[in-house]
Amino acid sequence: MSKVKKLFSTISRVASRFTGSAYGLPAQKPIAEARKLIAFSLLGHDYLIPLDEVSEILELPESTKLPRVKSWVTGLANVRGRLLPIVDLAAFLGGSLSSAVRDRRVLVLDINSVYVGVAVDSVQGIKSLPVDLYQTLSSQCPMANFTDGIFVEEQQSLPLFCARKLIEDDHFMSVSI
């Protein structure tokens, strides 16, 4: 037998030994479409808001009180040279913020040319939830008029806050007395 045939025969035997003991690739899991959301709490309830509806999250900034506005308008803050009206969302809904001042956060919304900060009790962070957990049910929460369905996660229903509905609300946009 020639050297070349002997070499190919040896390679063939080694390859068949490895092929017999090789494992297959793991089963591929389908990729579930997910939605990025910010989890926050207000009036003792947890909510979600789409990440793309919030331009930034701030600690409660110092603000200047404004005359002749409704009580739920906290004031006007200067955020990097841009004037940001701050609204106490709990007071707007008829309640009050219940968390310690150091835990409170402002969700900055910039929707339809309306630039406003809404104060909430706390922000838990960003969640990535599969879209199949979303249901178009209405929720029984203080912000029911401003929600757009719920996400059901681990025996917990989290209403999806729709900032656009808040911005389009006539009562919210009428801040002067």
C-alpha positions in Angstrom: 0.0 0.0 0.0 1.3 3.4 -0.9 2.1 5.9 1.8 -0.8 8.2 0.6 -3.4 5.4 0.8 -2.1 4.4 4.3 -2.3 8.0 5.5 -5.9 8.4 4.2 -6.8 5.0 5.8 -5.5 6.2 9.2 -7.2 9.5 8.9 -10.5 7.8 8.0 -10.3 5.4 11.1 -9.6 8.4 13.4 -12.4 10.4 11.9 -14.9 7.5 12.4 -13.9 7.1 16.0 -14.5 10.8 16.7 -17.7 10.9 14.8 -19.1 8.0 16.9 -18.4 9.8 20.2 -19.3 13.4 19.1 -22.3 15.1 20.5 -24.8 17.0 18.4 -25.5 20.6 18.6 -27.9 21.7 21.3 -31.5 22.2 20.2 -32.0 25.8 19.2 -34.5 27.7 21.3 -36.8 30.2 19.5 -36.0 33.8 20.3 -38.9 35.4 22.0 -39.5 39.1 21.1 -39.1 41.2 24.2 -40.1 44.7 25.2 -37.8 47.0 27.2 -39.7 48.6 30.1 -39.0 50.8 33.1 -40.5 49.6 36.3 -41.7 52.2 38.8 -44.0 52.5 41.8 -46.7 55.1 42.6 -49.4 55.2 45.2 -48.5 51.7 46.4 -48.8 50.1 42.9 -46.1 49.0 40.5 -46.2 50.1 36.9 -44.3 49.7 33.7 -43.6 52.3 31.1 -41.9 51.7 27.7 -38.3 52.7 27.7 -38.6 54.7 24.6 -41.2 57.0 26.2 -38.8 58.2 28.9 -35.9 60.4 27.8 -34.2 60.2 31.2 -34.7 59.5 34.9 -33.6 62.1 37.5 -33.4 62.4 41.2 -36.0 64.9 42.3 -34.3 68.2 41.3 -34.7 71.5 43.1 -37.5 73.5 41.5 -38.9 76.9 41.6 -42.5 77.2 42.6 -44.8 78.8 40.0 -47.7 81.1 40.9 -51.2 80.5 39.7 -50.8 76.8 38.9 -52.6 73.8 40.3 -51.2 72.2 43.5 -49.9 69.1 41.7 -47.4 71.2 39.7 -44.3 71.1 41.9 -42.4 73.7 40.0 -39.9 74.4 37.3 -36.4 72.9 37.3 -33.4 73.8 35.1 -32.0 70.6 33.7 -28.8 71.2 31.7 -30.1 74.6 30.5 -33.6 73.4 29.6 -36.6 74.3 31.7 -38.5 71.2 32.9 -41.9 71.5 34.6 -42.2 69.0 37.4 -45.5 67.4 38.1 -46.4 65.3 41.2 -48.2 62.5 39.5 -49.6 61.1 42.8 -51.1 64.5 43.6 -52.5 64.8 40.1 -54.3 61.5 40.8 -55.6 62.7 44.1 -53.0 61.0 46.4 -49.6 61.9 47.7 -46.1 60.5 47.2 -45.4 58.0 50.0 -41.7 57.2 49.7 -38.8 58.9 51.3 -37.6 62.0 49.3 -34.2 60.2 48.6 -36.1 57.4 46.8 -38.3 59.6 44.6 -37.5 59.9 40.9 -38.6 62.1 38.0 -39.4 60.4 34.7 -38.7 62.9 32.0 -41.1 62.7 29.1 -40.7 64.4 25.8 -43.8 63.4 23.8 -45.5 65.4 21.0 -43.4 68.5 21.8 -44.4 68.3 25.5 -41.4 68.3 27.8 -42.4 67.4 31.4 -41.1 65.5 34.4 -43.4 63.4 36.4 -42.4 62.6 40.0 -43.0 59.0 41.1 -42.3 57.2 44.4 -39.4 55.1 43.1 -37.9 53.4 40.0 -36.9 49.8 40.3 -35.0 49.6 37.0 -35.3 48.3 33.5 -37.1 45.0 32.7 -37.1 43.1 29.4 -40.4 41.2 29.2 -41.5 38.9 26.4 -44.4 40.4 24.4 -46.5 37.3 24.9 -46.9 38.3 28.6 -48.8 41.4 27.5 -52.6 41.4 27.7 -54.9 44.2 26.6 -57.0 43.9 29.8 -57.8 47.1 31.7 -56.4 47.4 35.2 -58.1 48.4 38.4 -55.4 50.8 39.7 -55.3 54.6 40.4 -53.9 55.2 36.9 -56.4 53.1 35.0 -57.3 55.9 32.7 -53.6 56.2 31.7 -52.7 52.6 31.2 -52.7 50.5 28.1 -53.0 46.9 29.1 -51.0 44.8 31.6 -48.0 42.5 31.7 -48.6 39.3 33.7 -45.3 38.2 35.2 -45.0 35.5 38.0 -48.5 35.9 39.4 -48.2 39.7 39.3 -50.1 42.0 37.0 -48.1 45.1 36.1 -50.1 47.8 34.3 -48.4 49.5 31.3 -48.5 53.2 31.8 -49.1 55.1 28.6 -47.5 58.6 28.9 -49.1 59.6 25.6 -52.6 59.2 27.2 -51.4 61.4 30.1 -50.1 64.1 27.8 -53.3 64.1 25.7 -55.5 64.5 28.8 -57.1 67.9 29.0 -57.1 68.0 32.8 -53.3 67.3 32.9 -52.5 70.0 30.3 -54.6 72.6 32.1 -52.2 73.6 34.8 -53.2 77.2 35.4 -55.8 78.2 38.0 
